[in-house]
Amino acid sequence: MKVLKAMLVFFTALAVAATALLLFCQAKNAPHYIRIYGGEDQN
């Protein structure tokens, strides 16, 4: 039972770390602005 609890803690921490890493990389590579409306003066 101790082994199962240790594995649960380990894999939960691993999943949290992987999610945080993916979100950080995605936020770093994302554009810094989103053009919602381009008026007539823009190409």
Secondary structure as UniProt FT lines:
FT   HELIX           2..29
FT   TURN            40..41
//
